[in-house]
Amino acid sequence: MPAAVNLIEAERNSVDHAALRLMLSYVEAECLRMGATDAARHAALAASLVPVPPASDHGGAGAAHRSDAALH
């Protein structure tokens, strides 16, 4: 597979994973707001299991979002 195709696929996965982490952090926050702490903890755990791609030199998402930090 050409290097350009690999880069495009890696960036697409990075964006997909970032979007999934963002949605799970929203679910966690809403669960906490409603008082469903167990559900919030599960959402935080799910977010922590989404792979975080390594930092890149071209401005990609490199920082991990640790949504479960608010629960400790």
PyMOL commands that place a pseudoatom at each C-alpha (Angstrom):
pseudoatom trace, name=CA, resn=MET, resi=1, chain=A, elem=C, hetatm=0, pos=[0.000, 0.000, 0.000]
pseudoatom trace, name=CA, resn=PRO, resi=2, chain=A, elem=C, hetatm=0, pos=[1.421, 3.412, -0.894]
pseudoatom trace, name=CA, resn=ALA, resi=3, chain=A, elem=C, hetatm=0, pos=[2.590, 5.627, 1.964]
pseudoatom trace, name=CA, resn=ALA, resi=4, chain=A, elem=C, hetatm=0, pos=[0.026, 8.340, 1.131]
pseudoatom trace, name=CA, resn=VAL, resi=5, chain=A, elem=C, hetatm=0, pos=[-2.835, 5.868, 1.487]
pseudoatom trace, name=CA, resn=ASN, resi=6, chain=A, elem=C, hetatm=0, pos=[-1.437, 4.686, 4.823]
pseudoatom trace, name=CA, resn=LEU, resi=7, chain=A, elem=C, hetatm=0, pos=[-1.242, 8.293, 6.046]
pseudoatom trace, name=CA, resn=ILE, resi=8, chain=A, elem=C, hetatm=0, pos=[-4.832, 9.019, 4.991]
pseudoatom trace, name=CA, resn=GLU, resi=9, chain=A, elem=C, hetatm=0, pos=[-6.070, 5.855, 6.718]
pseudoatom trace, name=CA, resn=ALA, resi=10, chain=A, elem=C, hetatm=0, pos=[-4.134, 6.707, 9.895]
pseudoatom trace, name=CA, resn=GLU, resi=11, chain=A, elem=C, hetatm=0, pos=[-5.571, 10.235, 9.948]
pseudoatom trace, name=CA, resn=ARG, resi=12, chain=A, elem=C, hetatm=0, pos=[-9.101, 8.900, 9.401]
pseudoatom trace, name=CA, resn=ASN, resi=13, chain=A, elem=C, hetatm=0, pos=[-8.692, 6.476, 12.300]
pseudoatom trace, name=CA, resn=SER, resi=14, chain=A, elem=C, hetatm=0, pos=[-7.303, 9.290, 14.446]
pseudoatom trace, name=CA, resn=VAL, resi=15, chain=A, elem=C, hetatm=0, pos=[-10.327, 11.489, 13.712]
pseudoatom trace, name=CA, resn=ASP, resi=16, chain=A, elem=C, hetatm=0, pos=[-12.744, 8.591, 14.304]
pseudoatom trace, name=CA, resn=HIS, resi=17, chain=A, elem=C, hetatm=0, pos=[-11.119, 7.739, 17.641]
pseudoatom trace, name=CA, resn=ALA, resi=18, chain=A, elem=C, hetatm=0, pos=[-11.074, 11.381, 18.723]
pseudoatom trace, name=CA, resn=ALA, resi=19, chain=A, elem=C, hetatm=0, pos=[-14.780, 11.701, 17.882]
pseudoatom trace, name=CA, resn=LEU, resi=20, chain=A, elem=C, hetatm=0, pos=[-15.576, 8.526, 19.796]
pseudoatom trace, name=CA, resn=ARG, resi=21, chain=A, elem=C, hetatm=0, pos=[-13.637, 9.726, 22.852]
pseudoatom trace, name=CA, resn=LEU, resi=22, chain=A, elem=C, hetatm=0, pos=[-15.457, 13.067, 22.675]
pseudoatom trace, name=CA, resn=MET, resi=23, chain=A, elem=C, hetatm=0, pos=[-18.875, 11.373, 22.499]
pseudoatom trace, name=CA, resn=LEU, resi=24, chain=A, elem=C, hetatm=0, pos=[-18.032, 9.099, 25.412]
pseudoatom trace, name=CA, resn=SER, resi=25, chain=A, elem=C, hetatm=0, pos=[-16.869, 12.053, 27.504]
pseudoatom trace, name=CA, resn=TYR, resi=26, chain=A, elem=C, hetatm=0, pos=[-20.195, 13.764, 26.763]
pseudoatom trace, name=CA, resn=VAL, resi=27, chain=A, elem=C, hetatm=0, pos=[-22.067, 10.611, 27.824]
pseudoatom trace, name=CA, resn=GLU, resi=28, chain=A, elem=C, hetatm=0, pos=[-19.988, 10.498, 31.006]
pseudoatom trace, name=CA, resn=ALA, resi=29, chain=A, elem=C, hetatm=0, pos=[-20.751, 14.140, 31.809]
pseudoatom trace, name=CA, resn=GLU, resi=30, chain=A, elem=C, hetatm=0, pos=[-24.474, 13.674, 31.210]
pseudoatom trace, name=CA, resn=CYS, resi=31, chain=A, elem=C, hetatm=0, pos=[-24.528, 10.554, 33.381]
pseudoatom trace, name=CA, resn=LEU, resi=32, chain=A, elem=C, hetatm=0, pos=[-22.796, 12.449, 36.168]
pseudoatom trace, name=CA, resn=ARG, resi=33, chain=A, elem=C, hetatm=0, pos=[-25.244, 15.323, 35.769]
pseudoatom trace, name=CA, resn=MET, resi=34, chain=A, elem=C, hetatm=0, pos=[-28.161, 12.902, 36.183]
pseudoatom trace, name=CA, resn=GLY, resi=35, chain=A, elem=C, hetatm=0, pos=[-26.519, 11.185, 39.145]
pseudoatom trace, name=CA, resn=ALA, resi=36, chain=A, elem=C, hetatm=0, pos=[-25.828, 7.899, 37.354]
pseudoatom trace, name=CA, resn=THR, resi=37, chain=A, elem=C, hetatm=0, pos=[-22.281, 7.482, 38.637]
pseudoatom trace, name=CA, resn=ASP, resi=38, chain=A, elem=C, hetatm=0, pos=[-21.941, 3.808, 37.669]
pseudoatom trace, name=CA, resn=ALA, resi=39, chain=A, elem=C, hetatm=0, pos=[-22.961, 4.589, 34.087]
pseudoatom trace, name=CA, resn=ALA, resi=40, chain=A, elem=C, hetatm=0, pos=[-20.532, 7.519, 34.056]
pseudoatom trace, name=CA, resn=ARG, resi=41, chain=A, elem=C, hetatm=0, pos=[-17.762, 5.245, 35.249]
pseudoatom trace, name=CA, resn=HIS, resi=42, chain=A, elem=C, hetatm=0, pos=[-18.522, 2.776, 32.438]
pseudoatom trace, name=CA, resn=ALA, resi=43, chain=A, elem=C, hetatm=0, pos=[-18.452, 5.575, 29.847]
pseudoatom trace, name=CA, resn=ALA, resi=44, chain=A, elem=C, hetatm=0, pos=[-15.110, 6.765, 31.238]
pseudoatom trace, name=CA, resn=LEU, resi=45, chain=A, elem=C, hetatm=0, pos=[-13.725, 3.241, 31.081]
pseudoatom trace, name=CA, resn=ALA, resi=46, chain=A, elem=C, hetatm=0, pos=[-14.892, 2.877, 27.480]
pseudoatom trace, name=CA, resn=ALA, resi=47, chain=A, elem=C, hetatm=0, pos=[-13.247, 6.200, 26.569]
pseudoatom trace, name=CA, resn=SER, resi=48, chain=A, elem=C, hetatm=0, pos=[-9.992, 5.088, 28.170]
pseudoatom trace, name=CA, resn=LEU, resi=49, chain=A, elem=C, hetatm=0, pos=[-9.976, 1.949, 26.013]
pseudoatom trace, name=CA, resn=VAL, resi=50, chain=A, elem=C, hetatm=0, pos=[-10.209, 3.823, 22.698]
pseudoatom trace, name=CA, resn=PRO, resi=51, chain=A, elem=C, hetatm=0, pos=[-6.727, 3.779, 21.146]
pseudoatom trace, name=CA, resn=VAL, resi=52, chain=A, elem=C, hetatm=0, pos=[-4.872, 7.090, 21.055]
pseudoatom trace, name=CA, resn=PRO, resi=53, chain=A, elem=C, hetatm=0, pos=[-2.598, 7.469, 18.038]
pseudoatom trace, name=CA, resn=PRO, resi=54, chain=A, elem=C, hetatm=0, pos=[0.953, 8.652, 18.629]
pseudoatom trace, name=CA, resn=ALA, resi=55, chain=A, elem=C, hetatm=0, pos=[1.622, 12.385, 18.239]
pseudoatom trace, name=CA, resn=SER, resi=56, chain=A, elem=C, hetatm=0, pos=[2.486, 13.437, 14.722]
pseudoatom trace, name=CA, resn=ASP, resi=57, chain=A, elem=C, hetatm=0, pos=[4.505, 16.320, 13.307]
pseudoatom trace, name=CA, resn=HIS, resi=58, chain=A, elem=C, hetatm=0, pos=[1.658, 17.577, 11.117]
pseudoatom trace, name=CA, resn=GLY, resi=59, chain=A, elem=C, hetatm=0, pos=[-0.795, 18.646, 13.801]
pseudoatom trace, name=CA, resn=GLY, resi=60, chain=A, elem=C, hetatm=0, pos=[-2.657, 15.406, 14.423]
pseudoatom trace, name=CA, resn=ALA, resi=61, chain=A, elem=C, hetatm=0, pos=[-4.378, 14.513, 17.676]
pseudoatom trace, name=CA, resn=GLY, resi=62, chain=A, elem=C, hetatm=0, pos=[-1.691, 13.397, 20.063]
pseudoatom trace, name=CA, resn=ALA, resi=63, chain=A, elem=C, hetatm=0, pos=[-2.926, 14.199, 23.552]
pseudoatom trace, name=CA, resn=ALA, resi=64, chain=A, elem=C, hetatm=0, pos=[-4.977, 11.534, 25.268]
pseudoatom trace, name=CA, resn=HIS, resi=65, chain=A, elem=C, hetatm=0, pos=[-8.253, 12.572, 26.822]
pseudoatom trace, name=CA, resn=ARG, resi=66, chain=A, elem=C, hetatm=0, pos=[-8.593, 10.927, 30.213]
pseudoatom trace, name=CA, resn=SER, resi=67, chain=A, elem=C, hetatm=0, pos=[-12.285, 11.367, 30.960]
pseudoatom trace, name=CA, resn=ASP, resi=68, chain=A, elem=C, hetatm=0, pos=[-12.075, 9.085, 33.981]
pseudoatom trace, name=CA, resn=ALA, resi=69, chain=A, elem=C, hetatm=0, pos=[-9.899, 11.603, 35.833]
pseudoatom trace, name=CA, resn=ALA, resi=70, chain=A, elem=C, hetatm=0, pos=[-13.014, 13.411, 37.084]
pseudoatom trace, name=CA, resn=LEU, resi=71, chain=A, elem=C, hetatm=0, pos=[-14.191, 10.262, 38.828]
pseudoatom trace, name=CA, resn=HIS, resi=72, chain=A, elem=C, hetatm=0, pos=[-11.177, 9.938, 41.127]
for i in range(1, 72): cmd.bond("trace and resi %d" % i, "trace and resi %d" % (i + 1))
show_as sticks, trace
zoom trace
